[in-house]
Structures are given as structure tokens and as C-alpha cells.
Amino acid sequence: MNSVQVGPQVDLFDIAKHMLDKYEFEDLSAPDLLEMTGFSQHGMATASGLNDFDYQTLSSLSMGHKQLNQIQTVNKIPIPPEILEHFKHIKCHCMMGLFPEIGRAWLTIDSEIYIWTYEQVRDVAYYDGSNHLIVSVGLVKPKAGVFIDDVKFLMVLTTPIEIVILGVTFGDATKTISSPSRNIPSRTTFQEMQLMNKPIFVLGTDNAAINVVQGSNNGRIFLGGRDGNLYEIAYQAESTWFGKRCKKINHSQSIISYMVPSFLKVFSENDPIMRLAIDNSRQLLYVLTEKGSIEAWDMGRDCNTMRRIAKITQNDIVQSASNIVKTVDPSVFKAIKSICPLSIDDCANLHLLAVTQCGVRLSFSITLLTMTQIHHMNQIMPTVSPIIQQHSPTKVPGGTCPNTTLPSSPASSIKCPADSKRHSGLHLVHVRLPPGYTPTTTVNKPRQVHSAHYSEGTLLLASTPQQDQDILWSISSAPFPHRSYLTESTTIIPLDGIVWNLAEIPDRCKANLQSLLRKAQKSKKVVLLTNQGAHIIALLKPVDLLQQLLTACHGPHHEAVKAFFRVQGEREACVTALLLACSEQYRFSDLAMWAAQAFMLYGGEPSFSNQMLGNVPSGFNKLPYQNVSMSMDHRQSPQMFISTPMANTFSGGIANRTSNAAQMQGSFQQSHYPLSPGTCCYDLFNNEAATPYKEIVFLNLIVPNQTSNITGVNDVNAAIVYSAKHDGLYLYVTRLLRPIWKLRCTDNNLNSSLNQNDCILILEELYALRNFLEANSMNEISCNLISHIERLQYSSYNVECLWDFNTKHKYDG
């Protein structure tokens, strides 16, 4: 391949940078969850789940050629036998739960608690220092600077009489463990958990039993009372003149409530709190009560205030949902069983997902979404009339949040109003009906749903259709990315027992950066704790589905793989193929080779835009152009369409026909597939706007009457549309570099913004991509490109010759 010499007027690095910015903008402009619900288009609350296209089978990705799975069982681990022995001595009460932060499960039997690692069934710890029945348990990471460094977590145990807070420490231990799948010993390092002998704090409950304990990332401890009140344990390093070191605060009662005589409170009806959920990305707390009411609380950006935003009753929710979906029995909207906060990364303008007993999803926003906020529309959505009880912010002692950095997504800076004053209530935005309501469905409807978990487009539902055995529903939009409407697939698996709790296993990566490629490559793992033990599953992603297809088909040469590229969209499928081909896990394997071959085979070819036939008379049909890979929305795309120069291989064939190309150039005419209105192509050198085109670029960087030092490229303004391979490669690099693309090198103290693990992560991904490019020579891509362009130009030349022949020899018939 000959080298390309570039003159001073062209900076290839600057061109590549602008192209990355362009694809970055396009990627961030992909429809989010709110847009997929249709609210942005209609300006009012919407519903979905009633049409056949709302739920599709995974086999549609392979056009029915192969069966695919979207969840996979990773492991099943029973409860340790030494703990099961204590069941024989149970008297009245037991509970089970998970501490995913430390990889442990717990079980209470009367006044004792047992803790063990759910992945290896070892390191069993217990606490029997309480004389009363344990009714709720929680684990919280303490505030910085309050305790000694050895105290990593606080364990909160509540009884009807008192609240006990224990310190949790860890000691390093190394043991040799044999893998259950191989008889090969491997040395694994794990931390042994230890509970401090004496409680750190002990508080009275004041005759208000605690149903649930929940902690925030910044160390705040919240309690949900059986009396319907929200409490907080406020603690600090030292006692002060104005307060104790630790005390319990009632956020639900105002100052006026303390003036009401206690005998009058007896006649008030309590609504016990059943669940607490925290959105740490936006400092919001949600409360679900036994009677189906939902409360939203603002925890304050300074981490030491508390303000109730709104409270909405179950009757209000049912009435509002029934007004949105009038063809469904209103009873399906009753009995809300779970609440799942949506982080900024999930959606900038939706905040909460509530799941009913029948599996209906209710999406709420705590901001009044106006059309000015959503694409500058002019109307305001209908909202649920919440029971708003505004409280003056409650100051929490010792609530300072030092050096707390809230994670945010790039999209949040574009779409999310950050001002907490916009929090106006709980507004029902969308109703999503579960599988079973479409006209041609063959799937049964969920029944008796009691637990739910939402993560990155996948909803897990635990339901009990029959006694003593649960089934797990997986409803996921992950196999259908970047669609303008919400499309999901469903998988149902039976479980061994009743689900007590389910939680996501946190990623143990030590890097601070949120790598989008790692996120797309690595499946989320969820642990379900049943009365039989821990059941760990993996939520599979498109890269796993492509891996299943390539493995089942023994390579890319199969209609199922071809269908996957066509159904998912060529450019997104190319990114998926690159994830497999560049994966360090599959390096030098058949799977990586098959993924690279699929990238080359089904990544499409570049083609000329319709303007190349602009001078062809109206008597002939213009060459149609379609490219599935351009399914991504091009809203407000920047005016830039020049990419890195092509290889210098034009000295032959094409270069000798420049005169024909010049004759065919003509004036730009509108493409059959234009960009969005208001977006136009732009000549970087002539500063002239052209008629809108989709992905139109110029092979030639030479300006007429201007000398260029780029040799070997003699085509005159040959406008082409890039292939899905090209787009997929740019999207891959864009997502690889996004965490650091606009990151400041240092902070205000001139310390590096990246730590060593961050640099290692980025460099590993860059080296993997470089290895892929070196292993798959760009000569092959260039040769394919040239031959394709030659075929198109030859076809165009034949059209002109045929027209000339007809005009010179006019004859009838």
C-alpha cells in the first residue's frame, strides 16, 4: 500500500477528531427510555405492551434458524449445612437476605443471625448477642472520618425494643480451593469477615418497630417503620453541645405533629413501610407502603437535608393508569409489590419504575416534563394529582458529605435538569403491560409477582404461580438496541424454591472509569436467594447472543448469523462483532476469528449516493440505495462528513476514468434517504452547503484550481456512503474513548484525573483494537472498496452510454 502524502492544508488528525465527535454526538442522540415510550412524540402519558411488535422472540434475531437464551444459570450454591442444623431449633421467626456489597447472604433465626459467602459457601459468621427477636437487617458503608479505618461497614439489627449497630471488619486470608468444575487446585485470596464484639451504637425504638433498613452510598442510614414513618440514624464522630453522637430522627412528622396529644394518634390509621429504595446518582429516596402508596424524598446535594417531594396513594395510581389504558381491567394496576429507582444512566427524565402484582410497569417522573424540556414542545403532560406534603428541609447532624462525586452519564448533561427545585411530584408517564396482552401471544401472563429488579434494560420478576416454587421472568430490551420504540423479549425459568431476595452482584473492577466496552462485553450477574440456597444468573447481552450463534453455526457462514446483522442493524452488529474479535478472553480462538469474519462478511460495502446519477435523464430510474446500518437516528448531526483518507490504491482503474466522474457529478439532488430537516452536507474546503444527504462523504480532498499534495487520489468529488464496517469501527472507538475524550487531565489540585487502573483499562482496549487491525489487513477492505466503486462507476457509465445511444437513434417501439 503506497503512502498518502498530505499537504499543510489537511490535518488528518483533526479530521479524525471531528469524525469521532460526529459519531459521539450521534451515539448520544440515540433514543432513550423516555423517547421509546412515545412521550416525546405525543406529549402525554402513554401505554405499550398491547401490540405484537412490543414483545418479540429471541429467535427473530436469527430469523428462526437458531434458538437463543437471554439469561444463563452460572451456579447454584446450597445453604451451608451447619446453618441448616439450626433450623431444627427455630421457635417463631426467620428471615433471609443479601449483602451484595460484600458478597454475603444472611439468615436470622429468632435472635441470632448467620452470614456466609453465597458464591463459595464458606466464611460463616454469626452474632448471638441480642436477647430479642430480630425483625430487620441492613448493611451500610459508614461516613468517612467517623470511625477507625478498620470499620468497613455497619450492620444494623433491629428488634421490637432496640436498634443495634455493629462494626464490620475484614482480615485477609489465603486458602487453596478446588474449582467445582475442574479438579485443579487454585489459590484464591478472599477477605474473612469479622463482627466487632460490642455494638457501636444502641438506640431505643420508642415502640415503633422497624420493617426495613436501607443505606445510601454516602453513609446515611434510613429506617422504614411499621407506623408508616421514615426514620434516619444520624451519627457523627464526636458529641457536641447541641446533640448526641448518635440519634434517631423522624422525617415523616413535622413539628406540629408533636403538639397533637398522643391519645388522638391512636385513632389514626397506620400504613407500614415495606420497601425503601435509593437512587444514589440523584440523591433520591423512595418509599413503598403496605397499602401501595409511594413517597419520593429529596436527600439533598449536601447530604445533610431531607425533604419530602410528594406522596401518591394506590387509588390515585389506579385511576391515572386506567385513564391511560382503558381496555384493560383496572385490577391489574393494584397491589404494587416493588419499586426500582432509575439512575441517570438509565434515563435522564424518568426516575422510578413501580411493578404491580400482575407484572405491570408504571414509569414515574418527579419533574413536570414540559415540551420545552423534551424537544421544545408546547404542551404539558397530564399528571397524577399527588398528595404533596412539603416539609422544610430537615438538617441532619453530622451529615456532611466529604468529597462525594456523583456519577453521571454524558447524556445527562444534555437532557437532565439538575435543579432540585424542579421536583414537583410523582407524575405517571408510561404504563407498560407485561407479556400476555398482545393479540397473537402464546405466553401466559405473570401472576403473583412479589419481587422485581431492573438493570440496564432488563427487568427480572419473581412470581409464585404455585405454592412452594417460584418462576423467574426475564423481560429485556437489550437484544434490540437503538430502536425508536420499546421492543423486548421474554424468557421464563423455573426456580428451586421461593425467592426471599434478589440483588445485582457489583463489578469488582478497580478502575474508576465506566468503560462502555467493558459494560457491553461483561454480563451483569444477579443472585437470587431462595430457601434452597443461592441461584446466580447472568443477564446476557448482544455480544453473548452473537457468540451463541457463531458457536452453534460453527462460523459466520450461516443464514442465522447473516440474519442477526440484518435484524439488529448492521452498524450495531459490527460493533458487537468487534467486541468479540477484540476480546482478550477469546484472543487467538476460533470465536474471535469467526467474529472478525462476520465483521468483514456482513459489514456492508460503501456505495455512491444518488447524486452520482444526478445527470441521468428522467427516462431512466436512478440506482436505489438502502443501507440497514443507517438505522440510527441522525437528529441534529454536525455538519461534517470527511473521514480519514483512503489507502492510495487509485492509481489504476478508477483514476483513468476521472472524466466520466466529472461528467456525472452535476448538481446535487436530494437523496431518497435524507438527513433530518435542517441538517445538510458541508464541503469542508469550499464552505458550501449541499442538499441533505445521509452519510455522504468525499473521496477526493482536492479543490479545483488548487494544488494538493495528496497523491494517488484523482477522483473528483466522488460522493459515497460509508459501509457499516466503517461506522461500526468509529462507534467502537468512540465508546472506547468516551470516558476520557473530554476529561480534564488534572483536577484543581493538579492531581491526575486518571489512576493507574484507569490507564491500564483504556490501554488494554486500545491494544486489542490495534491487534485486530493488524491481524485483519486493511488491504482487504480497500480492495473490496475499490472493486465495489469500480462496479458502481461502470454501471453508471453504461447508463450514460445507453442514453446517448437512444438519443442518437430515435425509433418507435
C-alpha positions, 0 to 999 in steps of 0.5 A: 500500500503506497503512502498518502502524502498530505499537504499543510492544508489537511490535518488528518488528525483533526479530521479524525477528531471531528469524525469521532465527535460526529459519531459521539454526538450521534451515539448520544442522540440515540433514543432513550427510555423516555423517547421509546415510550412515545412521550416525546412524540405525543406529549402525554402519558402513554401505554405499550405492551398491547401490540405484537411488535412490543414483545418479540422472540429471541429467535427473530434475531436469527430469523428462526434458524437458531434458538437463543437464551437471554439469561444463563444459570452460572451456579447454584450454591446450597445453604451451608449445612451447619446453618441448616442444623439450626433450623431444627431449633427455630421457635417463631421467626426467620428471615433471609437476605443479601449483602451484595456489597460484600458478597454475603447472604444472611439468615436470622433465626429468632435472635441470632443471625448467620452470614456466609459467602453465597458464591463459595459457601464458606466464611460463616459468621454469626452474632448471638448477642441480642436477647430479642427477636430480630425483625430487620437487617441492613448493611451500610458503608459508614461516613468517612472520618467517623470511625477507625479505618478498620470499620468497613461497614455497619450492620444494623439489627433491629428488634421490637425494643432496640436498634443495634449497630455493629462494626464490620471488619475484614482480615485477609486470608489465603486458602487453596480451593478446588474449582467445582468444575475442574479438579485443579487446585487454585489459590484464591485470596478472599477477605474473612469477615469479622463482627466487632464484639460490642455494638457501636451504637444502641438506640431505643425504638420508642415502640415503633418497630422497624420493617426495613433498613436501607443505606445510601452510598454516602453513609446515611442510614434510613429506617422504614417503620411499621407506623408508616414513618421514615426514620434516619440514624444520624451519627457523627464522630464526636458529641457536641453541645447541641446533640448526641453522637448518635440519634434517631430522627423522624422525617415523616412528622413535622413539628406540629405533629408533636403538639397533637396529644398522643391519645388522638394518634391512636385513632389514626390509621397506620400504613407500614413501610415495606420497601425503601429504595435509593437512587444514589446518582440523584440523591433520591429516596423512595418509599413503598407502603403496605397499602401501595402508596409511594413517597419520593424524598429529596436527600439533598446535594449536601447530604445533610437535608431531607425533604419530602417531594410528594406522596401518591396513594394506590387509588390515585395510581389506579385511576391515572393508569386506567385513564391511560389504558382503558381496555384493560381491567383496572385490577391489574394496576393494584397491589404494587409489590416493588419499586426500582429507582432509575439512575441517570444512566438509565434515563435522564427524565424518568426516575422510578419504575413501580411493578404491580402484582400482575407484572405491570410497569408504571414509569414515574417522573418527579419533574413536570416534563414540559415540551420545552424540556423534551424537544421544545414542545408546547404542551404539558403532560397530564399528571397524577394529582399527588398528595404533596406534603412539603416539609422544610428541609430537615438538617441532619447532624453530622451529615456532611458529605466529604468529597462525594462525586456523583456519577453521571452519564454524558447524556445527562448533561444534555437532557437532565435538569439538575435543579432540585427545585424542579421536583414537583411530584410523582407524575405517571408517564408510561404504563407498560403491560407485561407479556400476555396482552398482545393479540397473537401471544402464546405466553401466559401472563405473570401472576403473583409477582412479589419481587422485581429488579431492573438493570440496564434494560432488563427487568427480572420478576419473581412470581409464585404461580404455585405454592412452594416454587417460584418462576423467574421472568426475564423481560429485556430490551437489550437484544434490540438496541437503538430502536425508536420504540420499546421492543423486548423479549421474554424468557421464563425459568423455573426456580428451586424454591421461593425467592426471599431476595434478589440483588445485582452482584457489583463489578469488582473492577478497580478502575474508576472509569465506566468503560462502555466496552467493558459494560457491553462485553461483561454480563451483569450477574444477579443472585437470587436467594431462595430457601434452597440456597443461592441461584446466580444468573447472568443477564446476557447481552448482544455480544453473548447472543452473537457468540451463541450463534457463531458457536452453534453455526460453527462460523459466520457462514450461516443464514442465522448469523447473516440474519442477526446483522440484518435484524439488529442493524448492521452498524450495531452488529459490527460493533458487537462483532468487534467486541468479540474479535477484540476480546482478550478472553477469546484472543487467538480462538476460533470465536474471535476469528469467526467474529472478525469474519462476520465483521468483514462478511456482513459489514456492508460495502460503501456505495455512491449516493444518488447524486452520482446519477444526478445527470441521468435523464428522467427516462431512466430510474436512478440506482436505489440505495438502502443501507440497514446500518443507517438505522440510527437516528441522525437528529441534529448531526454536525455538519461534517462528513470527511473521514480519514483518507483512503489507502492510495490504491487509485492509481489504476482503474478508477483514476483513468476514468476521472472524466466520466466522474466529472461528467456525472457529478452535476448538481446535487439532488436530494437523496431518497434517504435524507438527513433530518430537516435542517441538517445538510452536507458541508464541503469542508474546503469550499464552505458550501452547503449541499442538499441533505444527504445521509452519510455522504462523504468525499473521496477526493480532498482536492479543490479545483484550481488548487494544488494538493499534495495528496497523491494517488487520489484523482477522483473528483468529488466522488460522493459515497456512503460509508459501509457499516464496517466503517461506522461500526469501527468509529462507534467502537472507538468512540465508546472506547474513548468516551470516558476520557475524550473530554476529561480534564487531565488534572483536577484543581489540585493538579492531581491526575484525573486518571489512576493507574487502573484507569490507564491500564483499562483504556490501554488494554482496549486500545491494544486489542483494537490495534491487534485486530487491525493488524491481524485483519489487513486493511488491504482487504477492505480497500480492495473490496472498496475499490472493486465495489466503486469500480462496479458502481462507476461502470454501471453508471457509465453504461447508463450514460452510454445507453442514453446517448445511444437512444438519443442518437437513434430515435425509433418507435417501439 
